[in-house]
C-alpha cells in the first residue's frame, strides 16, 4: 500500500459528518462543531435527517443528497445505520472515476 492511499484521510477536499447534531452531549455535535470551527478550507457537509442546519450550516437529510462526493465521511450514528450510510456514500461514486473516499 502506498502513502497516496491515505490522501483522502489526511488531506480531504470535502468532509461529510453523518449524524451531525446540535443536540447537547451528542458525539455528532462535538464532531460537527470541531470541524466547522477548526479552519478546514473545504466544504463540511453535515448530514442529519431531522435538521435543516447544524451550527448554522446547511444540513442534508441523507448522504445520497450531498451535492459533492466527500473525500472523508465521519459517521457518528448508531451501528445499525452504518451499512445503509456506507451504501448511500458508495452510490455517489461513479465506478469509472477514481475515488479518494475515506471513512473513519
C-alpha positions as CSV (number, residue, x, y, z in Angstrom):
1,X,0.0,0.0,0.0
2,X,1.4,3.4,-1.0
3,X,1.0,6.6,1.0
4,X,-1.2,8.2,-1.6
5,X,-3.9,5.8,-0.5
6,X,-4.1,7.9,2.7
7,X,-4.6,11.3,0.8
8,X,-8.3,11.3,1.5
9,X,-7.8,10.7,5.2
10,X,-5.1,13.3,5.8
11,X,-5.8,15.8,3.0
12,X,-9.6,15.6,2.3
13,X,-11.1,18.2,-0.1
14,X,-14.6,17.7,1.4
15,X,-15.8,16.2,4.6
16,X,-19.2,14.7,5.4
17,X,-20.3,14.4,9.0
18,X,-23.0,11.8,9.1
19,X,-25.0,12.1,12.3
20,X,-24.1,15.8,12.8
21,X,-26.2,17.3,15.5
22,X,-27.0,20.4,17.6
23,X,-28.1,18.2,20.5
24,X,-26.2,18.8,23.7
25,X,-24.0,15.9,24.6
26,X,-24.2,14.2,21.2
27,X,-21.0,12.9,19.6
28,X,-22.3,14.3,16.3
29,X,-22.4,17.8,17.8
30,X,-18.8,17.6,19.1
31,X,-17.5,16.4,15.7
32,X,-19.5,18.9,13.6
33,X,-18.5,21.8,15.9
34,X,-14.8,20.9,15.9
35,X,-14.7,20.5,12.1
36,X,-16.8,23.6,11.4
37,X,-14.8,25.8,13.8
38,X,-11.4,24.2,13.1
39,X,-10.5,26.2,10.0
40,X,-10.8,23.4,7.4
41,X,-10.8,25.2,4.0
42,X,-13.1,22.8,2.1
43,X,-16.8,22.1,2.4
44,X,-18.0,20.4,5.5
45,X,-21.3,18.7,4.8
46,X,-23.4,17.9,7.9
47,X,-26.0,15.1,7.4
48,X,-29.0,14.7,9.7
49,X,-32.4,13.6,8.6
50,X,-34.1,15.8,11.2
51,X,-32.3,19.1,10.8
52,X,-32.1,21.8,8.1
53,X,-29.0,23.3,9.6
54,X,-26.2,22.3,12.0
55,X,-24.3,25.1,13.7
56,X,-25.7,27.5,11.1
57,X,-24.5,25.3,8.2
58,X,-26.9,23.8,5.7
59,X,-27.6,20.1,6.6
60,X,-28.6,17.3,4.2
61,X,-31.2,14.7,5.0
62,X,-29.1,11.8,3.8
63,X,-25.7,11.1,2.4
64,X,-27.3,10.4,-1.0
65,X,-28.4,14.1,-1.1
66,X,-24.9,15.5,-0.8
67,X,-24.0,17.9,-3.7
68,X,-20.4,16.7,-3.9
69,X,-18.7,13.3,-3.1
70,X,-16.9,13.8,0.1
71,X,-13.3,12.5,0.3
72,X,-13.8,11.7,4.0
73,X,-17.0,10.6,5.8
74,X,-17.1,10.7,9.6
75,X,-20.0,8.6,10.7
76,X,-21.5,9.3,14.2
77,X,-24.7,7.2,14.2
78,X,-25.9,4.0,15.9
79,X,-24.1,1.0,14.5
80,X,-27.2,-0.4,12.8
81,X,-27.4,2.6,10.5
82,X,-23.8,2.3,9.2
83,X,-24.3,-0.3,6.4
84,X,-27.1,1.9,4.8
85,X,-25.0,5.0,5.1
86,X,-22.0,3.3,3.5
87,X,-24.3,2.2,0.7
88,X,-25.5,5.8,0.2
89,X,-21.9,7.1,0.1
90,X,-20.9,4.4,-2.4
91,X,-23.8,5.3,-4.6
92,X,-22.3,8.8,-5.0
93,X,-19.2,7.4,-6.6
94,X,-19.1,6.7,-10.3
95,X,-17.3,3.4,-10.8
96,X,-15.4,4.8,-13.8
97,X,-14.0,7.6,-11.7
98,X,-11.0,7.3,-9.3
99,X,-12.1,7.9,-5.8
100,X,-10.5,9.3,-2.7
101,X,-13.4,8.5,-0.3
102,X,-12.1,7.6,3.1
103,X,-14.2,6.6,6.1
104,X,-13.4,6.6,9.8
